[in-house]
Amino acid sequence: MLHFPESSKVSLEQTMPLASFAQQFTQYYPEHAISRWLQQPDGQKALQEIERVSWIHKLTPEHLAELGEKTTTAPAPDTPPASSEAEDENIPVICLMELKLNYADSIVKPKILELLGTRGPMRYSLFVARRSNPDKPLQAWIRYVNPSTQKDTYCSTPWLSEAELEARIYPQGHSLKEVYDGLVRQILGLEHKHEQPPTARTDESTDTKPLPKHRDLHIDLRITDLESKIAQLEKKCRKEVQLNKKFAIRDKIRALKAELQDLRASAE
């Protein structure tokens, strides 16, 4: 499932009730945007979905050095190539956090992850939500900077089984920054793999393809962002009954597809 090294497991599992963490945050930072959201009905409901948060693994550069001795020198298939420009101090630690949800149909709101990310060590975390659903109990979330907006964004997998949720650490020759980028790639890859529509393509459908193995991560993320926007607009266009609005949506789709085509051409 999640192949974090055994040596990175925290000696004493740190567990905290989410409600207590949120209460402390709003007490110390009452004017923060997240504090204001937590006091609204949507924020209160999001808190009720999650029982507790557990800190399971803490990955440091020392763990990568230890793992490097046990692995081959072959590059990891789903992570960026090693770069001399990447430095470990950009990301001091990567955490694996588990969110225990209260109900079988509970969901995770990204703002809850933003709240947890305000605690320094959790800023770069792979979050795994677990709910009491026997078929699809797990969902993974990870933060990245959206290249189109330059703002923090959270991407996620669909709800998956234990066997379907697969994420590995490829340490040989990699810094923590590159390992983290590799985790982002894997989460995006799982999102594509399990949300690919089974229906036949129409003339307006998006020409999607798997994430490449070695390419600039920001290009990959922008491509993913464009594909998602195009798919949403195509769905909206099919439902729109007013011709003027339908034509306006088609114009947007054509513009996004042109940008997508240029991005793919530049990356080949």
C-alpha positions as CSV (number, residue, x, y, z in Angstrom):
1,M,0.0,0.0,0.0
2,L,2.0,3.0,1.3
3,H,5.7,2.0,1.2
4,F,7.2,4.4,3.7
5,P,10.4,2.9,5.3
6,E,9.9,1.2,8.6
7,S,12.7,3.3,10.1
8,S,10.7,6.5,9.5
9,K,7.8,5.3,11.6
10,V,7.4,7.6,14.7
11,S,8.4,5.8,17.9
12,L,5.1,6.8,19.7
13,E,2.2,7.3,17.3
14,Q,1.0,10.9,17.9
15,T,-2.8,11.1,17.8
16,M,-4.9,14.2,18.3
17,P,-8.7,14.8,18.2
18,L,-9.3,17.1,15.2
19,A,-11.8,19.2,17.2
20,S,-9.2,20.0,19.9
21,F,-6.6,21.0,17.3
22,A,-9.1,23.3,15.6
23,Q,-10.1,24.9,18.9
24,Q,-6.5,25.7,19.8
25,F,-5.9,27.1,16.4
26,T,-8.9,29.5,16.5
27,Q,-7.9,30.5,20.0
28,Y,-4.4,31.6,19.0
29,Y,-5.3,32.9,15.5
30,P,-8.9,34.2,15.7
31,E,-8.6,36.5,12.7
32,H,-7.1,33.8,10.4
33,A,-9.3,32.9,7.4
34,I,-9.4,29.3,8.4
35,S,-10.6,30.3,11.9
36,R,-13.4,32.2,10.4
37,W,-14.4,29.3,8.2
38,L,-14.3,26.9,11.1
39,Q,-16.9,29.0,12.9
40,Q,-19.3,28.8,9.9
41,P,-21.7,25.8,9.4
42,D,-19.6,24.4,6.6
43,G,-16.5,24.4,8.8
44,Q,-18.4,22.9,11.7
45,K,-19.7,20.1,9.5
46,A,-16.3,19.4,8.1
47,L,-14.9,19.0,11.6
48,Q,-17.6,16.5,12.6
49,E,-16.6,14.3,9.7
50,I,-13.2,13.5,11.2
51,E,-12.6,11.9,14.6
52,R,-8.9,12.2,14.9
53,V,-5.6,12.7,13.1
54,S,-2.6,10.3,13.6
55,W,1.1,11.0,12.7
56,I,2.4,7.7,11.4
57,H,5.7,8.4,9.6
58,K,8.3,11.2,9.5
59,L,10.6,10.9,6.6
60,T,13.9,12.8,6.8
61,P,17.0,13.0,4.5
62,E,18.7,10.4,6.8
63,H,16.0,7.9,5.9
64,L,16.7,8.4,2.2
65,A,20.4,7.8,2.8
66,E,19.6,4.6,4.7
67,L,17.2,3.4,2.0
68,G,19.6,4.3,-0.8
69,E,22.0,1.5,0.4
70,K,19.2,-1.1,0.0
71,T,18.0,0.0,-3.4
72,T,19.3,-0.2,-7.0
73,T,20.6,2.9,-8.7
74,A,17.9,2.7,-11.4
75,P,15.7,5.8,-11.5
76,A,12.2,5.4,-10.0
77,P,9.6,4.9,-12.8
78,D,7.1,7.5,-11.6
79,T,9.3,10.2,-10.1
80,P,11.4,13.0,-11.6
81,P,15.1,12.4,-12.3
82,A,17.6,13.5,-9.7
83,S,18.6,17.2,-9.9
84,S,21.6,18.8,-8.4
85,E,19.6,22.0,-8.0
86,A,17.1,20.5,-5.6
87,E,18.1,20.8,-1.9
88,D,16.8,19.0,1.1
89,E,16.3,22.2,3.1
90,N,13.4,23.1,0.7
91,I,11.4,20.3,2.4
92,P,12.9,19.4,5.8
93,V,10.5,16.5,6.5
94,I,7.7,14.6,4.8
95,C,4.9,13.2,7.0
96,L,2.4,10.4,6.6
97,M,-0.8,11.4,8.4
98,E,-3.9,9.3,8.8
99,L,-7.3,10.8,9.2
100,K,-9.9,8.6,10.9
101,L,-13.3,9.5,9.6
102,N,-16.5,9.1,11.7
103,Y,-18.9,7.7,9.1
104,A,-19.0,5.4,6.1
105,D,-19.9,8.3,3.8
106,S,-17.7,10.9,5.4
107,I,-15.7,13.3,3.2
108,V,-12.6,15.4,3.6
109,K,-12.7,19.1,2.9
110,P,-9.3,20.5,1.7
111,K,-9.6,23.4,4.2
112,I,-9.2,20.8,7.0
113,L,-5.8,19.8,5.4
114,E,-4.9,23.5,5.2
115,L,-5.6,23.8,8.9
116,L,-3.3,20.8,9.6
117,G,-0.7,22.2,7.3
118,T,-0.3,25.3,9.5
119,R,1.6,23.0,12.0
120,G,5.1,23.2,10.5
121,P,6.0,19.5,10.2
122,M,2.7,18.7,8.5
123,R,3.1,21.2,5.7
124,Y,4.5,18.6,3.4
125,S,2.4,15.6,4.2
126,L,0.7,12.7,2.5
127,F,-2.7,12.5,4.1
128,V,-4.6,9.2,4.1
129,A,-8.3,9.4,5.0
130,R,-9.8,6.1,6.4
131,R,-13.5,5.5,6.8
132,S,-15.6,2.5,7.7
133,N,-16.6,1.6,4.1
134,P,-15.7,-2.1,3.5
135,D,-15.2,-1.7,-0.3
136,K,-13.5,1.7,-0.7
137,P,-12.2,2.8,2.7
138,L,-9.1,4.9,1.7
139,Q,-8.4,8.2,0.0
140,A,-5.1,10.0,-0.3
141,W,-4.5,13.7,-0.4
142,I,-1.4,15.8,-1.0
143,R,-0.6,19.5,-1.4
144,Y,1.1,21.1,-4.3
145,V,1.4,24.6,-5.9
146,N,-1.0,24.9,-8.7
147,P,1.1,26.2,-11.7
148,S,-1.9,28.1,-13.2
149,T,-2.7,30.1,-10.0
150,Q,0.6,29.7,-8.0
151,K,-1.6,28.9,-5.0
152,D,-1.6,25.9,-2.7
153,T,-4.0,23.2,-4.0
154,Y,-4.8,19.7,-2.8
155,C,-5.2,16.8,-5.2
156,S,-6.7,13.5,-4.2
157,T,-7.4,10.0,-5.3
158,P,-10.9,8.6,-5.5
159,W,-12.0,6.4,-2.6
160,L,-9.9,3.2,-3.1
161,S,-9.4,-0.3,-1.6
162,E,-6.3,-1.2,0.3
163,A,-4.9,-2.9,-2.8
164,E,-5.6,0.0,-5.1
165,L,-3.9,2.7,-3.0
166,E,-0.2,2.4,-3.9
167,A,2.5,5.0,-3.2
168,R,6.2,4.4,-3.0
169,I,9.3,6.2,-1.8
170,Y,12.1,6.2,-4.4
171,P,15.2,7.4,-2.4
172,Q,18.2,6.6,-4.6
173,G,19.8,9.9,-5.7
174,H,16.8,11.9,-4.7
175,S,16.2,14.8,-2.2
176,L,13.1,15.2,-0.1
177,K,11.8,17.8,-2.6
178,E,12.1,15.2,-5.4
179,V,10.5,12.5,-3.3
180,Y,7.6,14.8,-2.5
181,D,7.2,15.7,-6.2
182,G,7.2,11.9,-6.9
183,L,4.4,11.4,-4.4
184,V,2.4,14.2,-6.1
185,R,2.9,12.4,-9.4
186,Q,1.7,9.1,-8.0
187,I,-1.4,10.6,-6.4
188,L,-2.3,12.3,-9.7
189,G,-1.6,9.0,-11.5
190,L,-4.0,7.2,-9.3
191,E,-6.6,9.9,-9.8
192,H,-6.3,9.4,-13.6
193,K,-6.3,5.6,-13.4
194,H,-9.4,5.3,-11.3
195,E,-11.5,8.2,-12.7
196,Q,-11.0,7.5,-16.4
197,P,-14.5,7.5,-17.9
198,P,-15.4,4.1,-19.5
199,T,-17.7,5.6,-22.2
200,A,-16.6,6.0,-25.8
201,R,-15.2,9.3,-26.7
202,T,-17.2,11.9,-28.7
203,D,-15.8,14.5,-31.0
204,E,-15.6,17.0,-28.2
205,S,-13.9,14.7,-25.7
206,T,-10.4,15.4,-24.3
207,D,-7.5,13.4,-25.7
208,T,-6.0,12.3,-22.4
209,K,-2.8,10.2,-21.9
210,P,-0.9,8.9,-18.9
211,L,1.5,11.2,-17.0
212,P,5.0,10.9,-18.5
213,K,7.8,9.4,-16.5
214,H,10.4,12.2,-16.7
215,R,9.0,15.6,-17.4
216,D,8.7,19.0,-15.6
217,L,6.3,18.5,-12.8
218,H,4.6,21.9,-13.3
219,I,3.9,21.1,-16.9
220,D,2.3,17.8,-15.8
221,L,0.2,19.6,-13.2
222,R,-0.9,22.3,-15.7
223,I,-1.9,19.6,-18.2
224,T,-3.9,17.8,-15.6
225,D,-5.6,21.1,-14.6
226,L,-6.5,21.8,-18.2
227,E,-7.8,18.3,-18.8
228,S,-10.0,18.6,-15.7
229,K,-11.4,22.0,-16.8
230,I,-12.1,20.9,-20.3
231,A,-13.9,17.8,-19.1
232,Q,-16.1,19.9,-16.8
233,L,-16.9,22.4,-19.5
234,E,-17.8,19.6,-22.0
235,K,-20.2,18.2,-19.5
236,K,-21.7,21.6,-18.9
237,C,-22.0,22.2,-22.6
238,R,-23.9,19.0,-23.2
239,K,-26.5,20.1,-20.6
240,E,-26.8,23.7,-21.7
241,V,-30.0,24.4,-23.6
242,Q,-29.5,28.1,-24.5
243,L,-27.5,28.4,-27.8
244,N,-25.7,31.6,-26.9
245,K,-24.4,30.1,-23.7
246,K,-23.5,26.9,-25.4
247,F,-21.5,28.7,-28.0
248,A,-19.6,30.7,-25.3
249,I,-18.7,27.5,-23.5
250,R,-17.5,25.9,-26.8
251,D,-15.2,29.0,-27.3
252,K,-13.7,28.4,-23.9
253,I,-13.2,24.7,-24.6
254,R,-11.4,25.5,-27.9
255,A,-9.1,28.0,-26.1
256,L,-8.2,25.5,-23.4
257,K,-7.6,22.8,-25.9
258,A,-5.3,25.0,-27.9
259,E,-3.3,25.7,-24.7
260,L,-3.3,22.0,-23.9
261,Q,-2.0,21.1,-27.3
262,D,0.8,23.7,-27.1
263,L,1.8,22.4,-23.7
264,R,2.0,18.8,-24.9
265,A,4.0,19.8,-27.9
266,S,6.5,21.7,-25.8
267,A,6.9,18.8,-23.5
268,E,7.6,16.2,-26.1
